[in-house]
Amino acid sequence: MPVSAERGLTYTPTLLGEHRRAFSGWLRSSERREVFTLAGNTGPLTQEEARAYRGLLKGEGQVWSFEEGLRSHAFLSPSATEGNVWAVESAGRFGGCMRMDSGASVTFPTGLGPKWTVAYWWKREGTKDRWRHHIHRAGVGLSVNGIPGTSPHADGFLVTEGLATLPQGAVTLRNPAGEELLVDELVVLPWVVPAAWVSPWYVAGEPFGAPYPYHRASGAALYEPLPVLGRIGAGRAVQWWEGGVLVLGQEFDFELQER
């Protein structure tokens, strides 16, 4: 998350338990743990960036880790399959994964509109190839292994109609003829991920959530990484000049609450 240097980042502790005094005056503590809420302001963002950060903090979208079958973290299951498609407990990039036979397909009824992002890790089973990361962005195209690109979606495994449309808003993955396909960490988001996110997403080499909608907050501002859940506060419209053009954007307050 970008943090405005003008307002900084604040840390608010919450005690799980309590401190109180007995009638005798002795101090008694039932404290079990202390958790933090990190609060800040994003500073100026473009409308595209603001929409993505808001969706990320709110936990919008679906994530399939395939650790417990073909259901997402929000219990969304496939609406249709062709051929043999099943989840396996190991062999994945992060543990479990989905295995698809040659020619098989699977459809998840995500109900997405014109703005969406679909990402996944994949490799061919039985080969020495490394796991590759695909990010499909509506209206943009396919990015591979952290390099923002504009390749057609057909270069991956996502079924689309043109550059920006998913059939009936559903996410369908199809394995063309060849070896069995392993898919891990399928992420479906109802907004277009900014280009600046593509490379860090691949470089991180981590699951999308901890688990989603939680994330792992880390960085120089924190003593140690924390699993957090986001919350959005008040926002404000802002504008600035960039390259001789007046840009209208927004900024908003946010909180990261430790789990």
N, C-alpha and C positions, 0 to 999 in steps of 0.2 A: 504494500500500500504506500502511495506517496504521502508524505507528511509535510504540512506547511511548516517551514522553519520559523515563521513569524509567530505561530501559536504553539508549536512544539508538541510533544507527546506527554500526556499526564498518566500517572499510575495510581489507581485507587485500589487499596487492599480491602478484601472482605474476609472476615474470620468465619470459618465453619465451626461454630461453637460460640462460647461467650465467656466474658470476664465479669464477675460479680463479687460482691462482698457479703459475707455472712453477718449475722447479727453481732457477732463478736468483733467485727471489723476486719477479719482475715480475708485476704483476696483469694478467691477461688476461680480456677480456669477450667473450662471444658473444651478449650480450643483443640481441634484435631488437625486443622490445615488452614493455610492462608492462600487465597486465590486473588488474582489481579484482574482489573479491567483497564485496558489501555485505551485512551481516548485521544483523538487528534482531528485534524482537518486536512483535507486532501490538497488544498490549494487549487489553482485554476486547472480545469480539465476540459478537453473537447467533449462534445456531446457523446461521441462514440466511446471515449474512455470512461466517462461518467456512467454510462449505461452498463458497461462491462463490470466496473468495480461495484456498482450497486447490486447487480445480479450475483456477483461472486460472494459479497457479504451476506446477501439474503439466502444464499444456498439454492438458487434456482437451477433447474436442470436435473439431469439423471447421470448416475455413475454406476457402471457395472464392473466390479472387481472379479466376478466369477468365483469367489471363494465359497459361495453357498448356492450353487446352481446358476440358472440364467436370469435371476431376478436382480433388479437394480437395488440401490440402497433404499429407494422408496417403494420397493416391492412391485415394480413394473416388469411384467413377464412378456415374452414374445407373443405376438398375435398370430404368427404363421412361420412355418419352417418348411424347407424343401431339402430332401436328402438328410444325411446324418449330421446333426449339430448337437453338441452336448458340452457340459462343463467338466473339467478335470481338476483334481485337487492340487496337482503340481504341474511342472513343465512350463509355467507361465513366467512372465517377466518379473512379477511380484508375488508369485505363489501360484494360485489357481488361475485358470485361463479357459477360454472357449476353443474347442476344436471343431473344425468344419471340414467335412470330406470334400473331395473334388466335385465341383458343380453344385454344392449345397448353398443355401441361403437362409437367412434369418431376418425377421421383421419385428421391430419394436414400435408399438403405437404411441409415438411421442407427441403427435399433434402439433408439430412445429409450424410456424408461419414463415414469412419471407426472410426473417433474420435468424440465423442459426450457425452453430459451430459443432462439428463432429470430429473427435480425435480418438486415436487408438494406437496401441503398440502391436506389432505383428511380426511373425517370421514363419518360414516354411518348416514343418516338422521333418526331422530326419536329415537336416542340412546343418552345416557349420556356420550359416549366416547369422549375423548379429540381429538383435531386435531393432526394428525400424519404427519411427514415429511418424504417423500421418496426421495432419490437421487439415480438415476440409472447412472452408469458410464460404458462406453464401455470397455469391456475387464476386468472389475473389478467385477461388480455385484451391488447389492442393499444395500444401507445404510439406516438405519431407525433411526429417531430421534437423529441425530448427532453422531451416533456411526459408524465409518467407518467399513463396513462389506463386505463380499464376498458372500452374499446370492444370489441365482439365481434371475434373473429379474422376473421370473414367480411368485415370492412371492408378487409382487406388481401388478399394473394394466397396465403396459407397455407391449405391444406386441413386442416380439423380436424373432429373429432366432438365437439361440445359445446365447453366452455371449456378442458378440460384433456387431451384425448385426441387423439393423432395416429394415423391409420389404420395399424395394424401397426407403430407406432413409427417410421414413415418420414416424411421431410419432402417434401411435395409442394407445388410452386408452380404455380398455374394462372392464365393470363392470360384474363380474360373478354373478351367481344366488345369490340373497340375497336382503337386503334392498337397497333403493335408495342410490346412492353414490354422495357425495358432493366433488367437487374438486376446489381448489382455488390456485392462484398464480402458474400457470404452467410456468416453465422456461425451455427453450430449447437452449443449447449452442453447437457450433460446435467445441468444444475441451473437453478434459477430465479434470474435476476439480481436483486439487491436494487433496490428503487425508487430508492435514492440513486445508482445507476450510470447511470440512464437519461439524465438531462440531460447529464452530463459526456461520455458516449459520443457524443452527437450534437454537442455543442459542439466536441469535439476535431477532428471532421471528418477523421479519419485512418484508414488501414487498421487492422484489429484487431491484427495482429501485425507483426513486423519481420524475416522473416515468422513467423507463428505456428508453433510455440509460443513463439518469442522475442517480447519486447516492448521498447518503448523506455522506459527509465527516465529521468526528468527531474525537475527541481524545484530549489528553493533549496538543498537538501542536496548537490547535485552540481555540479561545475564545468562539465560539458557533458553532453548526453544520451548515454546508453550503450545499446547493444542487449544485453539480458540474458536469461538463462534462469533460472527460479526453481527452488528446492529447499526442501522443507518439513522442519523439525526437530521437536523435541519439543513437545508441546502439554499444556495444563493446563486442567482444568475450573475455572471461576470463577463467582461469583454476585454480584449486586448488586441494590440496591433502585432501582426506577424507577417513579415515579408511585404509590408505595405498594404495588407488586407486586414480589415477589422473582423476578428473572430469572436463569435458569441458562444460561450461555454457555461460551465457551472462549477461550483465547489460545494462540498457538503461535509458535515461533521460525521464521525463514525466512532464506534467502540468495538474493541476486540475483547470478548469476555473469555477468560480462561475456563476450561472445562473442569 
